[in-house]
C-alpha cells in the first residue's frame, strides 16, 4: 500500500509547500489538503461526527486547496497532489475545469481529485446548491469538466451546468483526472462511485471497511467497469494488525496519515516519526 500525508491547512502553522517538499523527501507518495470556502455562522447541518459544533476552528481557516497544491507542485517533482476532500460544486465548473487542467499540466500529471458531496449543506446553500440535489450537482460537474478536458469541442446541458460547444485548453496530461469520492461507504454511495468516479476514500470514523469495499467492487462490476476501484483509507488512529489485515484484504491502494496543524518544527518532527514507523527511507 502507498502512504499519503494529509494536512488540514490553515492560515497558521506549516505551509503546504514546506510539508509537501518534506513528505516527498521522506518517501511519501501523495500530499492531500481539504476544502471549505467558508463556514456560515448559523448552521443547521451537523458535523459528520454528529455534533452541532465544529471540532475546532480550522474549518473556518482552511486555505484554498488548488492554490495550496500549486505551491506544493512548484517545490516538488514526484509526490502526488490530491484533496481530502474538495467540494467541486462550490466553484464555477468551467473555471474549475480550467484550474484543475492547468494544475495537472504544470505538475506533470500528478493531480487526483478527492471530492465530497458536502456535509455542510448550509455552506452549499450559499453556493446555490440545494442539499438534496448535491449528488446530482456533483455528477454534472464531473461530466462537464471531463468533457472540457477530453473533447476538442465540448458542450454540456444539465440541470446545474450548461454550455454550448467550446474550446478549452490545456488538456490534462492524464486526460481524465482521477476522482476519488470521500464519503461514508453506504450502498447509495458505492453505487454512485461505480457509475461516476474512480474510487472511494473512507471517512476517519469508517467501520466495516472490508465489507464496504467488497460492495463497491460488486457495484463496479455490475456497472461494467474494467479494472478495480481505487480504495484509500483515512487513518484516524494507530492501526492494529487486524486493521492492517482488513485494509489489505479490502484492496486498499493507499493509507492517508494526518499531521498536526502546527509550526514547521513540530510537524517535521511528527513526520519523521511517522516515516520511521512506516519504514520509509526517502527517494
Secondary structure, DSSP 8 states (H G I E B T S, - for coil): -EEEEEE---SSSS-HHHHHHHHHHTT--EEEE---S---SS--S--TTS-SS-SSGGGGS---HHHHHHHHHHT-SS-EEEESSB-GGGS-HHHHHHHHHHHHHHHTS-EEEEE---S-HHHHHHTT--GGGHHHHHHHHHHHHHHHHH-SSEEEE-SS-EEEEE------TTSS--EEEES---HHHHHHHHHH-SEEE--TT---HHHHHHHHHHHHHHTT--S--EEEEEE-S---HHHHHHHHHTTEEEEEEEE-S--HHHHHHHHHHHHHHHT----
